[in-house]
Amino acid sequence: MKKLAMMFSGQGSQYEGMSLDLYTDFEIARQTFEEASDTLGFDLKKCCEQSSREELTRTEITQPAILTVSVSAFRVFMQEFGIEPSYLAGHSLGEYSALVCAEALSFQEAVLLVSRRGQFMQEAVPPGEGSMVAVRNISANLVADMCHSVSDGQKAVEIACYNSPDEMVIAGHREAVSRVSEMIKRQGAQLISLQVSAPFHCMLMKSAAERLHAELVKVHVDTLKWPVYSNVTGKPYDDQACIAELLTRQMTEPVRWAQIMQDAHNQGVELAIEFGPKTVLRNLTRKNVPTLRAFSFDEPSDRQKLGEEYPTVVETCIRIGICTKNRNNDEAAYQKGFVQPYHRLQEIQHKLKESGRRPDSGEIDEAITCLQMMLAAKQTPLEEQERRMDQLYQITGYKQKGCVNSIHVEV
């Protein structure tokens, strides 16, 4: 099974109507939005659907909205595909989504936490005083030198995100950011102003970081189900004890996304899926590690490709059942034991194709039982049956809870 990294979008990726297709098609997505709305005390789905671009840019709204969109997409994926990740990583705000999905933070606590985080960030800097600009096609060292030359005791600008070797984000006082932007422009680099209402990951967030830390230490943190990368260190958390400290530091220190992607690649990750609005992280992944296959769950065409990447348990059971050698010399007994479960698998597959969905847990369990019956009818040795069930997991990523037992049927 290919090692999978799950990535979670950060602020600036929001758009009007984000995630409404998943909300319409999947009950679990609707439940996630309802849970967030009940926690926050306002209709978050309505905010995503009807808010203006300016409203969605308000960081105290944007942060819980993106968290909810990301977690709902993850839950849909786990329900439909059931593929467990090797690593999780979130860009800036997305780190909270990753920690929720890794079960270190509860969703309800995280929704309130990021809403307060957004409020603290907004209140740390008066409106219009700070800004953030994405920079492309220029070296980080050169940009760092420019920032240092412009910054003084009154106005400062810093590198806030290292997104790839030649792509970063600068943040700070608007005047200082503007001066560095002009210097960068003269170098022929590309500049993009970001849709944010405050400058993140710089020292202007110091007061916000102090307020956030007071909230973080109150939050219950559980053991990580899967490894999660820290934006501050560019490495997976050692344990949950350092989560509050590193999330606090994240407010004033740069996001080391390029380092995270390179480390994941070094750990053998071959495939990455972005959960959240748009395709920013998918595109950054392709830029950082061209050999790493990346998808965005927000993109319908990518969701279709993921269906091809991960065949369903039902269709894989059919293939394995057909391809396994028949050792049963009693033709009548073979037909009796093999044909009925094979036809049942075909019925399930036809129903799934007609409805355009993937199998639910009941259909998956039934498909596995049918495969076991087919293997028994072919008098497949028990050791080979176990190998075939392992093959099923390797192809689909699905593993039954508990042990998938081989069975012997008298025919």
C-alpha positions in Angstrom: 0.0 0.0 0.0 1.4 3.4 -1.0 2.2 5.7 1.9 -0.4 8.5 2.0 0.0 12.0 3.4 -3.1 14.0 4.2 -2.8 17.8 3.9 -5.1 20.5 5.3 -5.6 23.9 3.8 -4.7 27.2 5.4 -6.3 30.6 5.4 -6.5 32.5 2.1 -8.0 29.4 0.3 -11.6 30.3 1.2 -14.2 31.0 -1.4 -17.9 31.6 -1.6 -19.9 28.3 -1.7 -16.9 26.2 -0.6 -17.7 22.5 0.2 -21.4 22.9 -0.7 -21.2 19.9 -3.1 -20.1 17.6 -0.3 -22.7 19.2 2.0 -25.4 18.3 -0.5 -24.2 14.8 -1.2 -23.1 13.5 2.2 -24.9 13.3 5.5 -21.6 13.2 7.4 -20.6 16.6 5.9 -23.9 18.1 6.9 -23.5 16.7 10.4 -20.0 18.3 10.6 -21.4 21.7 9.6 -24.3 21.4 12.1 -21.9 20.5 14.9 -19.7 23.5 14.1 -22.8 25.8 13.9 -24.1 24.5 17.3 -20.7 25.1 18.9 -20.2 28.6 17.5 -23.8 29.8 17.9 -24.3 30.8 14.2 -25.1 29.1 10.9 -21.6 28.4 9.5 -23.0 26.8 6.3 -24.9 30.0 5.6 -21.7 32.0 6.0 -19.9 29.7 3.5 -22.8 29.9 1.1 -24.0 33.5 1.3 -21.2 35.6 2.8 -19.5 38.2 0.7 -15.8 37.9 0.0 -15.1 40.6 2.5 -17.1 38.7 5.2 -15.3 35.5 4.5 -12.0 37.3 4.8 -12.7 38.2 8.4 -10.3 35.8 10.2 -12.6 35.0 13.1 -15.1 33.7 10.5 -12.6 32.3 8.0 -10.7 30.1 10.5 -13.6 28.0 11.8 -15.1 27.9 8.3 -11.9 26.4 6.7 -11.5 24.0 9.7 -15.0 22.8 9.2 -14.7 22.4 5.4 -11.5 20.5 5.9 -12.7 18.2 8.6 -16.0 17.5 6.7 -14.0 16.5 3.6 -11.7 14.2 5.6 -14.8 12.5 7.2 -16.3 12.0 3.8 -13.1 10.5 2.5 -12.8 8.1 5.5 -16.4 7.1 5.1 -16.1 6.5 1.3 -12.5 5.2 1.0 -11.4 4.1 4.5 -7.7 4.6 3.6 -5.6 5.5 6.7 -2.8 8.0 6.3 0.9 7.6 7.2 1.3 11.3 8.0 -0.9 14.4 8.3 0.2 18.0 7.8 -1.7 21.3 7.7 -0.5 24.7 6.4 -0.8 27.2 9.2 -4.4 27.1 10.3 -4.6 23.7 8.6 -2.4 22.2 11.4 -5.5 22.5 13.7 -7.5 20.5 11.1 -4.7 17.8 11.0 -4.7 17.6 14.8 -8.5 17.1 14.9 -8.4 14.4 12.2 -5.5 12.7 14.1 -7.9 12.8 17.2 -5.5 14.9 19.3 -8.0 17.7 19.5 -11.8 17.4 19.6 -13.6 19.1 16.8 -15.8 21.2 19.0 -12.9 22.5 21.0 -10.9 23.2 17.9 -13.7 25.2 16.3 -13.9 27.4 19.3 -10.1 27.6 19.6 -9.6 28.8 16.0 -12.4 31.2 16.2 -10.7 32.8 19.2 -7.4 32.5 17.4 -8.8 34.5 14.5 -10.2 37.1 17.0 -6.9 37.5 18.7 -5.1 37.8 15.4 -7.5 40.5 14.2 -7.3 42.5 17.4 -3.4 42.3 17.5 -3.1 44.6 14.5 -5.4 47.6 13.7 -7.2 47.1 10.3 -5.1 48.1 7.4 -1.9 48.3 9.3 -0.5 44.9 8.2 -0.5 42.8 5.0 0.8 39.6 3.5 2.2 39.0 0.0 3.0 35.8 -1.8 6.3 35.9 -3.7 7.3 33.6 -6.5 10.4 32.9 -8.6 13.0 34.4 -6.3 15.4 32.9 -3.7 14.4 32.9 0.0 17.9 34.2 1.0 17.6 37.2 -1.2 14.1 38.0 0.1 15.3 37.6 3.7 18.1 40.1 3.0 15.6 42.6 1.6 13.3 42.2 4.7 16.3 42.7 7.0 17.3 45.9 5.1 13.9 47.4 5.3 12.9 46.5 8.9 13.6 48.9 11.7 12.3 49.4 15.3 9.0 50.8 14.1 8.2 49.0 10.8 9.1 45.4 10.2 8.6 42.7 7.5 9.5 39.0 7.7 9.3 35.8 5.7 6.1 34.2 7.1 6.0 31.0 5.0 8.5 29.0 3.1 6.2 27.3 0.6 8.8 26.0 -1.9 12.4 26.7 -2.7 11.4 29.7 -4.8 8.0 30.6 -3.3 7.4 32.2 0.0 5.1 34.7 1.8 6.2 37.9 3.5 4.2 39.6 6.3 4.4 42.6 8.5 3.6 46.3 8.6 1.9 47.4 5.4 4.5 50.1 4.6 7.5 47.7 5.1 5.8 44.9 3.0 5.1 47.4 0.3 8.8 48.5 0.2 10.1 45.0 0.0 7.5 44.2 -2.7 8.8 47.0 -4.8 12.4 45.6 -4.4 11.2 42.1 -5.3 9.3 43.4 -8.3 12.5 45.0 -9.7 14.0 41.5 -9.6 11.3 40.3 -12.0 9.6 38.1 -9.4 5.8 37.5 -9.2 3.8 39.1 -6.3 0.3 38.2 -5.2 -1.5 40.0 -2.3 -3.3 37.5 0.0 -6.9 37.6 1.1 -6.2 37.9 4.8 -7.3 40.6 7.3 -4.1 40.5 9.4 -0.4 39.6 8.9 0.2 36.1 10.3 3.4 34.3 11.3 5.4 37.4 12.2 6.2 39.4 15.4 3.1 41.5 15.0 1.2 38.5 16.3 3.1 38.5 19.6 0.2 39.7 21.7 -2.2 37.3 19.9 0.2 34.4 20.6 0.2 35.2 24.3 -3.6 35.3 24.4 -3.8 32.1 22.4 -1.4 30.2 24.7 -3.7 31.0 27.6 -6.5 29.2 25.7 -4.3 26.3 24.5 -3.3 25.2 27.9 -6.9 24.7 28.9 -7.6 22.4 26.0 -7.6 18.6 26.5 -5.1 16.9 24.1 -5.3 13.2 23.3 -2.7 10.8 21.9 -2.1 11.3 18.2 -3.6 8.5 16.1 -1.2 9.3 13.2 1.9 11.4 13.0 1.2 15.1 12.5 3.8 17.6 11.2 4.5 20.9 13.1 4.7 24.0 11.0 7.4 25.4 13.3 9.9 22.5 13.2 9.0 21.0 9.9 9.0 17.6 11.6 6.3 15.4 13.1 5.4 16.1 16.8 7.4 14.0 19.2 4.3 13.7 21.4 1.1 15.5 22.3 2.8 17.3 25.2 4.4 19.9 23.0 1.3 20.7 20.9 0.3 23.8 22.9 3.9 25.3 22.8 4.4 24.7 19.1 0.9 26.1 18.2 1.8 29.2 20.2 5.1 29.6 18.4 3.4 29.1 15.1 1.7 32.5 15.5 5.0 34.4 15.3 7.3 32.0 13.4 7.4 31.0 9.7 5.6 28.0 8.2 8.1 25.5 7.0 6.0 23.9 4.3 8.8 23.1 1.9 10.7 21.3 4.6 7.5 19.3 5.6 7.0 18.1 2.0 10.6 17.1 1.6 10.6 15.2 4.9 7.4 13.4 4.0 9.0 12.4 0.7 12.1 11.2 2.5 9.8 9.1 4.7 8.5 7.3 1.6 5.2 9.1 1.0 4.1 8.6 -2.6 0.7 10.1 -2.6 -0.8 13.2 -1.0 -4.4 14.4 -0.7 -5.5 18.0 0.2 -8.6 18.4 2.3 -10.0 22.0 2.3 -10.9 24.7 -0.2 -9.1 25.0 -3.6 -5.9 23.3 -4.7 -3.1 25.4 -3.2 -1.4 22.6 -1.3 -1.9 20.1 -4.1 -0.1 22.5 -6.4 2.7 23.2 -3.9 3.2 19.5 -3.4 3.7 19.0 -7.1 6.2 21.9 -7.1 8.1 20.7 -4.1 8.2 17.0 -5.0 7.3 16.5 -8.6 7.4 12.7 -8.2 4.8 12.7 -5.4 1.3 12.3 -6.8 -1.0 14.9 -5.3 -4.8 15.4 -5.4 -7.3 17.9 -4.0 -10.5 16.5 -2.5 -12.2 19.8 -3.3 -11.7 19.2 -7.0 -14.4 16.8 -8.5 -12.0 15.5 -11.2 -9.4 14.7 -8.5 -12.0 12.8 -6.5 -12.8 10.7 -9.6 -9.0 10.0 -10.0 -8.8 8.9 -6.4 -11.6 6.4 -7.2 -9.4 5.0 -9.8 -6.3 5.1 -7.5 -8.1 3.2 -4.8 -10.4 0.4 -6.3 -13.4 -0.5 -4.2 -13.4 -3.6 -2.0 -16.2 -5.0 -4.1 -14.5 -4.8 -7.5 -11.2 -6.1 -6.0 -13.0 -9.1 -4.4 -14.4 -9.9 -7.8 -11.0 -9.8 -9.5 -9.3 -11.8 -6.7 -12.0 -14.4 -6.7 -11.8 -14.9 -10.5 -8.0 -14.9 -10.7 -7.4 -17.4 -7.9 -6.6 -20.9 -9.1 -9.4 -23.5 -8.7 -8.2 -26.7 -7.0 -11.7 -28.2 -6.5 -12.1 -31.3 -8.8 -15.8 -31.6 -8.0 -17.3 -29.4 -10.7 -20.8 -29.5 -9.2 -19.6 -28.6 -5.7 -17.4 -25.9 -7.1 -20.3 -24.3 -9.1 -22.6 -24.5 -6.1 -20.1 -22.9 -3.7 -18.6 -20.3 -6.1 -21.4 -19.0 -8.4 -23.8 -17.8 -5.7 -21.4 -15.4 -3.9 -19.9 -14.4 -7.3 -23.4 -13.4 -8.5 -24.0 -11.5 -5.3 -20.8 -9.5 -5.8 -21.9 -8.6 -9.3 -25.3 -7.5 -7.9 -23.6 -5.2 -5.4 -21.2 -3.8 -8.0 -24.1 -3.1 -10.4 -26.0 -1.3 -7.7 -23.0 0.8 -6.8 -22.4 1.7 -10.4 -26.0 2.8 -10.9 -25.9 5.0 -7.8 -22.4 6.4 -8.5 -21.2 5.7 -5.0 -18.6 3.6 -3.1 -19.7 0.7 -0.9 -20.7 1.3 2.7 -19.4 -0.8 5.6 -22.2 -3.4 5.3 -21.5 -3.9 1.6 -17.8 -4.1 2.3 -18.2 -6.8 4.9 -20.6 -8.7 2.7 -18.1 -8.5 -0.2 -15.3 -9.9 1.9 -17.5 -12.8 3.1 -18.4 -13.6 -0.5 -14.7 -13.6 -1.4 -14.0 -16.0 1.4 -16.7 -18.3 0.2 -15.4 -18.2 -3.3 -11.9 -19.0 -2.1 -13.2 -21.9 0.0 -15.2 -23.2 -3.0 -12.0 -23.3 -5.0 -10.3 -25.2 -2.1 -7.7 -22.5 -1.8 -5.1 -23.4 0.8 -5.5 -21.5 4.1 -2.1 -19.8 3.7 -3.0 -18.6 0.2 -6.4 -17.4 1.5 -4.5 -15.2 4.0 -2.2 -13.9 1.3 -5.3 -13.0 -0.9 -6.9 -11.1 2.0 -3.6 -9.3 2.5 -3.6 -8.5 -1.2 -7.1 -7.1 -0.8 -5.8 -4.7 1.8 -2.7 -3.7 -0.2 -4.9 -2.8 -3.2 -7.8 -1.1 -1.5 -6.3 0.1 1.8 -9.2 -1.4 3.6 -8.7 -3.6 6.6 -11.5 -5.2 8.5 -11.7 -4.4 12.2 -10.1 -7.4 14.0 -8.6 -10.3 12.1 -9.8 -11.2 8.6 -10.1 -14.9 9.0 -9.8 -17.5 6.3 -12.7 -19.9 6.2 -13.1 -23.5 5.3 -16.4 -24.7 3.8 -17.4 -28.3 3.2 -18.6 -28.6 -0.4 
